[in-house]
Amino acid sequence: MRLGTRLLAAVATLSLLAATCAGTGDGGSRGRIDYATGPSGTSGTPAAGATAATGSPGSTGGAEADVEASVNNYLFDPDPLEVSSGDVLAVRNGNTRTPHTFTVVGEDVDLTLGPLETKTVEITLEPGTYDLICRFHETLGMTGTLIVT
């Protein structure tokens, strides 16, 4: 097999693997969500399926975070994550190659985070305990708990 053919086969295989891990969203966007500056210093943009906690439509223009969390190595940190209703939460993907989601099950909080990307969201959920998942890696045990006070 010639080098060009091998290279083409390798690129096709990597593309297929990346598409398998990336997952898809519902394409909808409701509520209030802010996109923080990404690692390149440019403003982030909404990913497919990125939605936020139910609240006033629009953006707060990159508001300062009240609480910070990370998704890294198939874990949520901290876990459990405690926030107050109305807090702005910054979520950072600490992985250099793996995309993740920060998804509150059954609610309108669903951030899609590329490698080393940070996004913010205002949590306007009612006080209670909520399940967190990464939609891409839930089957690998990437789950956690969000406590809203």
Backbone as a chain_set.jsonl record, in Angstrom:
{"seq": "MRLGTRLLAAVATLSLLAATCAGTGDGGSRGRIDYATGPSGTSGTPAAGATAATGSPGSTGGAEADVEASVNNYLFDPDPLEVSSGDVLAVRNGNTRTPHTFTVVGEDVDLTLGPLETKTVEITLEPGTYDLICRFHETLGMTGTLIVT", "coords": {"N": [[0.857, -1.175, 0.0], [0.614, 2.174, -0.889], [2.155, 5.181, 0.455], [0.506, 7.501, 0.307], [-2.062, 6.371, 0.113], [-2.2, 5.008, 2.543], [-2.054, 7.173, 4.301], [-4.433, 8.523, 3.653], [-6.28, 6.566, 4.449], [-5.756, 6.522, 7.205], [-6.504, 9.132, 7.976], [-9.239, 9.045, 7.341], [-10.095, 7.084, 9.169], [-9.53, 8.336, 11.648], [-11.245, 10.538, 11.421], [-13.734, 9.256, 11.46], [-13.683, 8.158, 14.056], [-13.619, 10.53, 15.574], [-16.086, 11.665, 14.894], [-17.791, 9.775, 16.008], [-17.348, 10.088, 18.761], [-18.177, 12.682, 19.145], [-20.994, 13.12, 19.243], [-24.44, 14.338, 19.086], [-26.651, 17.162, 19.268], [-29.899, 18.565, 20.063], [-30.179, 20.831, 18.641], [-31.631, 22.989, 19.504], [-32.081, 26.069, 21.326], [-32.641, 27.541, 24.296], [-33.574, 29.873, 26.854], [-31.219, 31.371, 29.128], [-27.915, 31.97, 28.394], [-24.4, 32.259, 28.462], [-21.431, 32.682, 26.661], [-18.222, 32.054, 27.353], [-14.862, 33.335, 27.013], [-12.8, 31.501, 24.905], [-9.905, 29.238, 24.671], [-8.325, 30.44, 22.719], [-8.638, 33.086, 23.018], [-10.688, 34.286, 21.738], [-14.162, 35.07, 21.399], [-16.419, 32.572, 22.456], [-18.7, 30.369, 20.689], [-22.089, 29.246, 20.381], [-22.518, 25.768, 20.612], [-23.928, 23.038, 18.752], [-27.011, 22.128, 20.078], [-26.573, 23.36, 22.514], [-27.934, 24.583, 25.374], [-29.49, 26.458, 28.02], [-30.19, 27.044, 31.533], [-33.604, 27.582, 32.314], [-34.818, 30.826, 31.879], [-34.537, 34.408, 31.52], [-34.449, 35.27, 28.086], [-31.461, 35.713, 26.153], [-28.171, 37.155, 26.624], [-25.768, 37.665, 29.225], [-23.529, 38.95, 28.567], [-20.944, 37.817, 29.079], [-20.653, 37.547, 31.886], [-19.119, 37.691, 35.149], [-18.104, 34.718, 36.79], [-19.771, 33.09, 39.469], [-19.393, 30.623, 40.526], [-17.172, 27.917, 39.874], [-16.491, 25.074, 37.833], [-15.281, 21.919, 36.569], [-14.911, 19.693, 33.779], [-13.255, 16.793, 33.253], [-11.103, 14.159, 32.377], [-13.217, 12.313, 32.296], [-14.787, 12.956, 34.495], [-16.793, 14.978, 36.736], [-15.934, 17.939, 38.402], [-16.14, 20.057, 41.099], [-17.714, 17.203, 42.674], [-20.274, 16.307, 44.66], [-21.595, 19.237, 42.952], [-22.245, 22.378, 44.177], [-24.477, 25.053, 43.944], [-26.074, 28.283, 44.096], [-29.418, 29.248, 43.288], [-29.564, 31.39, 40.575], [-26.865, 31.88, 40.459], [-23.955, 32.45, 38.429], [-22.384, 30.085, 36.58], [-19.255, 28.856, 35.704], [-17.981, 26.566, 33.474], [-15.36, 24.472, 32.729], [-13.702, 22.623, 30.258], [-11.226, 20.483, 30.816], [-9.815, 18.735, 29.257], [-7.508, 18.088, 26.617], [-8.08, 17.019, 24.136], [-10.602, 15.848, 24.084], [-14.049, 16.298, 23.639], [-16.757, 17.334, 25.773], [-19.947, 17.262, 27.516], [-21.907, 19.319, 29.678], [-24.517, 18.514, 31.236], [-27.667, 18.887, 32.644], [-29.858, 16.597, 33.68], [-33.072, 16.342, 32.318], [-33.562, 19.049, 32.409], [-33.172, 22.443, 31.14], [-30.368, 22.819, 30.787], [-27.547, 22.454, 29.091], [-24.573, 22.287, 28.086], [-22.189, 22.225, 25.517], [-18.899, 21.436, 25.327], [-15.89, 22.074, 23.822], [-12.475, 20.813, 23.524], [-10.484, 22.158, 26.098], [-12.159, 24.346, 26.396], [-14.151, 26.938, 27.875], [-17.305, 27.708, 29.214], [-20.027, 29.775, 30.296], [-22.958, 29.774, 32.343], [-26.073, 30.896, 33.574], [-27.537, 29.659, 36.393], [-30.765, 28.993, 36.921], [-32.434, 27.283, 38.167], [-34.901, 25.662, 40.252], [-34.473, 25.249, 43.814], [-32.928, 22.194, 44.751], [-31.91, 18.761, 44.093], [-30.076, 17.582, 41.364], [-29.393, 15.443, 38.571], [-26.31, 15.153, 36.878], [-24.842, 14.727, 33.662], [-22.487, 13.73, 31.144], [-23.366, 13.819, 27.938], [-21.985, 12.56, 25.907], [-20.39, 10.691, 27.173], [-21.722, 9.275, 29.165], [-22.219, 6.528, 29.334], [-19.747, 5.658, 30.016], [-19.597, 6.201, 32.615], [-19.562, 8.895, 33.259], [-20.948, 10.847, 35.229], [-22.694, 12.934, 37.601], [-23.596, 15.081, 40.391], [-25.709, 17.875, 40.879], [-26.351, 20.358, 43.156], [-28.732, 22.64, 43.976], [-29.258, 25.518, 45.79]], "CA": [[0.0, 0.0, 0.0], [1.429, 3.381, -0.994], [2.076, 6.109, 1.575], [-0.67, 8.357, 0.14], [-3.252, 5.577, 0.424], [-2.175, 4.787, 3.996], [-2.376, 8.44, 4.949], [-5.853, 8.744, 3.443], [-6.998, 5.613, 5.304], [-5.584, 6.959, 8.589], [-7.328, 10.325, 8.162], [-10.635, 8.6, 7.338], [-10.333, 6.389, 10.433], [-9.567, 9.344, 12.71], [-12.472, 11.316, 11.244], [-14.838, 8.422, 11.92], [-13.605, 8.105, 15.513], [-13.991, 11.84, 16.109], [-17.531, 11.823, 14.731], [-18.441, 8.877, 16.955], [-17.24, 10.657, 20.102], [-18.723, 14.03, 19.225], [-22.41, 13.141, 19.585], [-25.231, 15.397, 18.478], [-27.635, 17.779, 20.15], [-31.193, 18.754, 19.441], [-30.125, 22.049, 17.847], [-32.43, 24.056, 20.103], [-31.423, 26.921, 22.307], [-33.642, 28.276, 25.06], [-33.134, 30.366, 28.147], [-30.136, 32.323, 29.248], [-26.604, 31.329, 28.345], [-23.292, 33.132, 28.094], [-20.296, 31.915, 26.171], [-16.997, 32.699, 27.832], [-13.739, 33.344, 26.099], [-12.138, 30.205, 24.73], [-8.464, 29.252, 24.867], [-7.639, 31.264, 21.736], [-8.858, 34.485, 23.346], [-11.827, 34.805, 20.998], [-15.442, 34.746, 22.01], [-16.95, 31.269, 22.087], [-19.98, 30.37, 20.011], [-22.898, 28.126, 20.822], [-22.406, 24.506, 19.899], [-25.229, 22.433, 18.489], [-27.658, 21.562, 21.248], [-26.249, 24.064, 23.748], [-29.031, 25.339, 25.954], [-29.176, 26.845, 29.387], [-31.291, 27.017, 32.493], [-34.741, 28.419, 31.939], [-34.725, 32.172, 32.416], [-34.726, 35.441, 30.52], [-33.657, 35.064, 26.883], [-30.377, 36.646, 25.926], [-26.862, 36.915, 27.205], [-25.34, 38.685, 30.182], [-22.312, 39.581, 28.061], [-19.723, 37.298, 29.677], [-20.649, 37.902, 33.303], [-18.174, 37.007, 36.02], [-18.649, 33.492, 37.373], [-19.88, 32.966, 40.917], [-18.942, 29.266, 40.852], [-16.438, 27.283, 38.784], [-16.451, 23.617, 37.827], [-14.582, 21.41, 35.394], [-15.11, 18.345, 33.274], [-11.907, 16.374, 32.901], [-10.842, 12.739, 32.62], [-14.509, 11.639, 32.459], [-15.317, 13.275, 35.823], [-17.208, 16.335, 37.062], [-15.19, 18.375, 39.576], [-16.359, 19.111, 42.194], [-18.901, 16.349, 42.643], [-21.341, 17.107, 44.073], [-21.394, 20.653, 42.683], [-23.295, 23.145, 44.857], [-24.666, 26.429, 43.485], [-27.329, 28.928, 44.495], [-30.209, 29.661, 42.139], [-29.144, 32.723, 40.15], [-25.415, 31.929, 40.282], [-23.353, 32.227, 37.12], [-21.472, 28.954, 36.688], [-18.277, 28.676, 34.625], [-17.593, 25.168, 33.332], [-14.179, 24.349, 31.867], [-13.276, 21.298, 29.812], [-9.786, 20.409, 31.02], [-9.193, 17.791, 28.33], [-6.891, 18.722, 25.451], [-8.555, 16.435, 22.884], [-11.915, 15.224, 24.196], [-15.193, 17.153, 23.94], [-17.665, 16.855, 26.816], [-21.1, 18.118, 27.774], [-22.336, 19.54, 31.059], [-25.948, 18.378, 30.997], [-28.522, 18.607, 33.791], [-30.887, 15.7, 33.16], [-34.454, 16.78, 32.409], [-33.647, 20.512, 32.513], [-32.624, 23.159, 29.991], [-28.952, 23.137, 30.951], [-26.853, 21.494, 28.251], [-23.43, 22.951, 27.461], [-21.251, 21.386, 24.775], [-17.588, 22.055, 25.529], [-14.76, 21.533, 23.085], [-11.255, 20.708, 24.327], [-9.966, 23.355, 26.777], [-13.123, 25.431, 26.279], [-14.918, 27.324, 29.058], [-18.557, 28.409, 28.956], [-20.745, 30.143, 31.51], [-24.412, 29.681, 32.292], [-26.748, 31.296, 34.799], [-28.377, 28.575, 36.893], [-32.012, 29.544, 37.448], [-33.247, 26.135, 38.553], [-35.458, 25.653, 41.599], [-33.631, 24.492, 44.754], [-33.099, 20.747, 44.714], [-30.778, 17.947, 43.66], [-30.225, 17.246, 39.957], [-28.376, 14.564, 38.002], [-25.457, 15.672, 35.809], [-24.22, 13.734, 32.792], [-21.899, 14.097, 29.866], [-24.121, 13.032, 26.962], [-21.059, 11.785, 25.089], [-19.654, 9.681, 27.944], [-22.512, 8.758, 30.28], [-22.03, 5.075, 29.407], [-18.426, 5.425, 30.629], [-19.707, 6.577, 34.025], [-19.38, 10.326, 33.477], [-22.165, 11.342, 35.855], [-22.435, 13.677, 38.825], [-24.761, 15.643, 41.088], [-25.786, 19.315, 41.04], [-27.226, 20.755, 44.257], [-29.107, 24.045, 43.866], [-29.821, 26.003, 47.059]], "C": [[0.9, 1.234, 0.0], [1.19, 4.311, 0.192], [0.838, 6.988, 1.486], [-1.959, 7.631, 0.498], [-3.337, 5.308, 1.92], [-2.585, 6.043, 4.748], [-3.869, 8.738, 4.825], [-6.689, 7.824, 4.323], [-6.914, 6.039, 6.768], [-6.461, 8.176, 8.887], [-8.807, 9.94, 8.215], [-10.994, 7.915, 8.651], [-10.436, 7.384, 11.589], [-10.826, 10.195, 12.617], [-13.686, 10.55, 11.751], [-14.855, 8.329, 13.436], [-14.043, 9.424, 16.139], [-15.495, 12.057, 16.009], [-18.292, 10.955, 15.717], [-18.434, 9.46, 18.353], [-17.965, 11.983, 20.235], [-20.183, 14.072, 19.618], [-23.126, 14.257, 18.865], [-26.185, 15.952, 19.501], [-28.937, 17.945, 19.411], [-31.261, 20.024, 18.613], [-30.893, 23.205, 18.44], [-31.614, 24.882, 21.058], [-32.489, 27.753, 22.994], [-32.989, 28.814, 26.31], [-31.949, 31.286, 28.043], [-28.812, 31.589, 29.275], [-25.566, 32.342, 27.892], [-22.137, 32.249, 27.654], [-19.023, 32.671, 26.526], [-15.915, 32.625, 26.768], [-13.071, 31.985, 26.082], [-10.643, 30.339, 24.847], [-7.722, 30.141, 23.882], [-7.806, 32.751, 22.01], [-10.0, 35.102, 22.563], [-13.104, 34.368, 21.672], [-15.925, 33.395, 21.524], [-18.281, 31.42, 21.386], [-20.774, 29.172, 20.466], [-22.642, 26.898, 19.976], [-23.806, 23.956, 19.687], [-25.778, 21.827, 19.77], [-27.351, 22.274, 22.548], [-27.445, 24.878, 24.194], [-28.687, 25.63, 27.398], [-30.399, 26.742, 30.266], [-32.387, 27.977, 32.055], [-34.621, 29.775, 32.618], [-34.963, 33.175, 31.318], [-33.876, 35.139, 29.299], [-32.55, 36.1, 26.798], [-29.132, 36.288, 26.687], [-26.535, 38.011, 28.197], [-24.013, 39.294, 29.774], [-21.057, 39.116, 28.754], [-19.591, 37.671, 31.138], [-19.602, 37.105, 34.059], [-18.84, 35.79, 36.643], [-18.667, 33.582, 38.891], [-19.29, 31.643, 41.38], [-18.215, 28.703, 39.634], [-16.457, 25.773, 38.96], [-15.667, 23.192, 36.6], [-15.086, 20.024, 35.034], [-13.745, 17.922, 32.743], [-11.751, 14.905, 33.251], [-12.117, 11.98, 32.988], [-15.112, 11.811, 33.854], [-15.807, 14.72, 35.862], [-16.476, 16.721, 38.34], [-15.594, 19.804, 39.908], [-17.616, 18.277, 41.951], [-19.173, 15.877, 44.056], [-20.933, 18.569, 43.905], [-22.552, 21.414, 43.305], [-23.294, 24.582, 44.357], [-25.941, 26.972, 44.103], [-28.084, 29.299, 43.227], [-29.873, 31.109, 41.819], [-27.645, 32.861, 39.972], [-25.043, 31.777, 38.812], [-22.273, 31.179, 37.325], [-20.561, 28.919, 35.475], [-17.86, 27.212, 34.624], [-16.46, 25.095, 32.323], [-13.939, 22.886, 31.532], [-11.755, 21.276, 29.898], [-9.067, 19.452, 30.092], [-8.663, 18.522, 27.104], [-7.422, 18.187, 24.128], [-10.007, 15.977, 22.909], [-13.01, 16.245, 24.474], [-16.051, 16.505, 25.029], [-18.911, 17.728, 26.812], [-21.269, 18.243, 29.276], [-23.845, 19.625, 30.95], [-26.667, 18.06, 32.298], [-29.717, 17.834, 33.246], [-32.278, 16.277, 33.393], [-34.646, 18.287, 32.512], [-33.008, 21.141, 31.284], [-31.204, 23.665, 30.24], [-28.185, 22.067, 30.197], [-25.752, 22.218, 27.493], [-22.592, 21.917, 26.727], [-19.916, 22.115, 24.802], [-16.523, 21.338, 24.703], [-13.551, 21.437, 23.994], [-10.774, 22.076, 24.815], [-10.904, 24.568, 26.691], [-13.83, 25.674, 27.611], [-16.168, 28.061, 28.609], [-19.206, 28.727, 30.292], [-22.242, 30.029, 31.265], [-24.963, 30.169, 33.619], [-27.698, 30.167, 35.186], [-29.612, 29.191, 37.549], [-32.98, 28.422, 37.801], [-33.791, 26.321, 39.967], [-34.511, 24.898, 42.528], [-33.967, 22.998, 44.703], [-31.828, 20.069, 44.267], [-31.057, 17.44, 42.255], [-29.086, 16.319, 39.522], [-27.645, 15.283, 36.88], [-24.963, 14.501, 34.97], [-23.41, 14.448, 31.719], [-22.625, 13.208, 28.858], [-23.217, 12.139, 26.125], [-20.489, 10.582, 25.849], [-20.412, 9.134, 29.149], [-22.311, 7.254, 30.436], [-20.67, 4.698, 29.974], [-18.417, 5.852, 32.095], [-19.517, 8.055, 34.301], [-20.709, 10.931, 33.912], [-21.783, 12.103, 37.126], [-23.737, 14.212, 39.395], [-24.617, 17.151, 41.187], [-26.781, 19.597, 42.159], [-27.468, 22.254, 44.128], [-29.778, 24.461, 45.169], [-30.551, 27.308, 46.855]], "O": [[1.836, 1.327, 0.795], [0.153, 4.238, 0.85], [0.174, 7.205, 2.5], [-2.849, 8.212, 1.118], [-4.419, 5.372, 2.504], [-3.359, 5.989, 5.703], [-4.498, 9.162, 5.795], [-7.699, 8.252, 4.884], [-7.9, 5.929, 7.497], [-7.092, 8.239, 9.942], [-9.548, 10.457, 9.05], [-12.078, 8.138, 9.191], [-11.339, 7.277, 12.418], [-11.414, 10.536, 13.643], [-14.564, 11.124, 12.395], [-15.92, 8.412, 14.047], [-14.767, 9.425, 17.135], [-16.111, 12.576, 16.94], [-19.342, 11.365, 16.212], [-19.427, 9.336, 19.07], [-18.333, 12.369, 21.345], [-20.583, 15.019, 20.294], [-22.515, 15.031, 18.127], [-26.496, 15.293, 20.493], [-29.07, 17.517, 18.264], [-32.268, 20.283, 17.954], [-30.813, 24.318, 17.919], [-30.573, 24.442, 21.544], [-33.159, 28.57, 22.361], [-31.978, 28.287, 26.775], [-31.704, 31.902, 27.006], [-28.611, 30.688, 30.089], [-25.838, 33.182, 27.035], [-21.907, 31.184, 28.227], [-18.788, 33.783, 26.054], [-16.054, 31.936, 25.758], [-12.81, 31.395, 27.13], [-10.143, 31.435, 25.097], [-6.601, 30.563, 24.165], [-7.203, 33.585, 21.334], [-10.267, 36.297, 22.691], [-13.116, 33.401, 22.433], [-15.857, 33.094, 20.332], [-18.921, 32.467, 21.471], [-20.195, 28.175, 20.895], [-22.558, 26.988, 18.751], [-24.753, 24.361, 20.361], [-25.077, 21.092, 20.465], [-27.82, 21.842, 23.601], [-27.913, 25.758, 23.472], [-27.708, 25.109, 27.932], [-31.492, 26.402, 29.813], [-32.12, 29.043, 31.5], [-34.349, 29.847, 33.817], [-35.535, 32.834, 30.282], [-32.704, 34.787, 29.439], [-32.68, 37.215, 27.303], [-29.055, 35.236, 27.321], [-26.969, 39.152, 28.038], [-23.425, 40.066, 30.532], [-20.169, 39.93, 29.007], [-18.513, 38.072, 31.578], [-19.242, 35.995, 33.669], [-20.022, 35.837, 36.985], [-17.728, 34.072, 39.518], [-18.753, 31.543, 42.484], [-18.597, 28.978, 38.496], [-16.441, 25.26, 40.079], [-15.415, 23.995, 35.702], [-15.611, 19.29, 35.871], [-13.154, 18.597, 31.9], [-12.213, 14.458, 34.3], [-12.109, 11.121, 33.869], [-15.844, 10.948, 34.34], [-15.314, 15.576, 35.128], [-16.401, 15.919, 39.271], [-15.41, 20.693, 39.076], [-18.46, 18.62, 41.124], [-18.378, 15.116, 44.607], [-20.056, 19.074, 44.608], [-23.713, 21.136, 43.003], [-22.259, 25.248, 44.343], [-26.786, 26.212, 44.576], [-27.473, 29.625, 42.209], [-29.896, 31.963, 42.706], [-27.182, 33.847, 39.399], [-25.713, 31.078, 38.053], [-21.365, 31.355, 38.137], [-21.037, 28.949, 34.34], [-17.437, 26.68, 35.65], [-16.58, 25.59, 31.203], [-13.969, 22.022, 32.407], [-11.075, 21.97, 29.142], [-7.84, 19.359, 30.128], [-9.29, 19.46, 26.612], [-7.239, 18.828, 23.093], [-10.589, 15.74, 21.851], [-12.915, 16.99, 25.45], [-16.064, 15.284, 25.182], [-18.939, 18.79, 26.191], [-20.832, 17.385, 30.042], [-24.393, 20.675, 30.615], [-26.332, 17.092, 32.98], [-30.493, 18.358, 32.446], [-32.627, 16.653, 34.512], [-35.771, 18.756, 32.685], [-32.377, 20.452, 30.483], [-30.886, 24.814, 29.932], [-28.167, 20.906, 30.606], [-25.972, 22.706, 26.385], [-22.317, 20.845, 27.266], [-19.809, 23.26, 24.361], [-16.292, 20.141, 24.871], [-13.589, 21.926, 25.123], [-10.673, 23.025, 24.038], [-10.467, 25.7, 26.897], [-14.078, 24.742, 28.376], [-16.111, 28.929, 27.738], [-18.972, 28.046, 31.291], [-22.722, 30.169, 30.14], [-24.391, 29.891, 34.673], [-28.557, 29.77, 34.4], [-29.517, 29.829, 38.598], [-34.197, 28.595, 37.738], [-33.212, 27.046, 40.776], [-33.811, 23.991, 42.078], [-35.13, 22.606, 44.622], [-30.796, 20.713, 44.083], [-32.142, 16.928, 41.979], [-27.969, 16.399, 40.035], [-28.262, 15.937, 36.04], [-24.697, 13.419, 35.493], [-23.631, 15.625, 31.432], [-22.514, 11.983, 28.916], [-23.641, 11.072, 25.681], [-20.145, 9.57, 25.239], [-19.798, 8.584, 30.063], [-22.241, 6.757, 31.56], [-20.457, 3.552, 30.371], [-17.369, 5.866, 32.739], [-19.329, 8.445, 35.453], [-21.481, 11.447, 33.104], [-20.686, 11.933, 37.658], [-24.828, 13.854, 38.951], [-23.55, 17.659, 41.531], [-27.92, 19.131, 42.115], [-26.526, 23.047, 44.164], [-30.748, 23.839, 45.602], [-31.091, 27.869, 47.809]]}, "num_chains": 1, "name": "protein.A"}
